[in-house]
Amino acid sequence: NIALDLQNQGKTEKAMKVFQHAVALDPSHADILTAFGEFLEWHVKDIVKADHLYHVALEHSPEHGRALENRQRTGPIVEEIDQ
């Protein structure tokens, strides 16, 4: 995955563009949505957008393991932020 390689090289802006492009090409691909969510959560520190992407991934693939695990972690945090 090019975006993950860029992320690992510390090229955050380029990775962001690649992830955005990948989601635009296939907005229902649970693996892409989850990986982009993880990128946003850990590298951009945007837990709200990350949680949204995990949610969307689960809408398309309800048993996606990583998305489920991530959503269980981020969901309560985002709910607390929204209060």
C-alpha positions in Angstrom: 0.0 0.0 0.0 1.6 3.2 -1.2 -0.1 5.4 1.5 1.1 3.1 4.3 4.7 3.3 2.9 4.5 7.0 2.7 3.1 7.1 6.3 6.0 4.9 7.5 8.5 7.3 5.8 7.0 10.2 7.7 5.5 11.8 4.5 2.2 12.6 6.2 0.8 15.0 3.6 1.6 12.7 0.7 0.0 9.8 2.5 -3.1 11.9 3.2 -3.5 12.6 -0.5 -3.1 9.0 -1.4 -5.6 7.9 1.2 -8.1 10.5 0.0 -7.6 9.4 -3.6 -8.1 5.7 -2.6 -11.3 6.5 -0.8 -12.6 8.5 -3.7 -11.9 5.6 -6.0 -13.6 3.0 -3.8 -15.6 4.6 -1.0 -17.0 1.3 0.2 -13.7 -0.6 0.6 -13.5 -1.4 4.3 -9.8 -2.0 4.4 -9.1 1.4 2.8 -11.5 3.1 5.1 -10.0 1.4 8.2 -6.4 2.1 7.2 -7.3 5.8 6.5 -9.0 6.0 9.8 -6.0 4.6 11.6 -3.8 7.1 9.8 -6.1 10.0 10.8 -6.3 8.7 14.4 -2.6 8.1 15.0 -0.8 10.5 12.7 -3.2 13.4 12.3 -4.8 13.0 15.7 -8.3 13.4 14.3 -10.2 10.8 16.3 -13.6 12.1 15.2 -12.9 11.6 11.5 -11.2 8.3 12.2 -14.3 7.1 14.1 -16.5 8.2 11.2 -14.4 6.1 8.8 -14.5 3.1 11.0 -18.3 3.5 11.2 -18.5 3.7 7.4 -16.3 0.7 7.0 -18.6 -1.3 9.3 -21.6 -0.2 7.3 -20.1 -1.9 4.3 -18.4 -4.8 6.1 -20.1 -5.3 9.5 -17.7 -8.0 10.6 -14.5 -6.2 9.6 -12.2 -7.1 12.6 -9.9 -4.0 12.7 -12.8 -1.6 12.1 -14.7 -3.2 14.9 -11.8 -3.1 17.3 -11.0 0.5 16.4 -14.7 1.6 16.6 -15.0 0.0 20.0 -12.0 2.2 21.1 -12.9 5.4 19.5 -16.7 5.4 19.7 -17.0 6.1 23.4 -14.3 8.9 23.2 -16.2 10.6 20.3 -19.5 10.2 22.2 -17.9 12.0 25.2 -16.6 14.7 22.9 -20.1 15.3 21.5 -21.7 15.8 24.9 
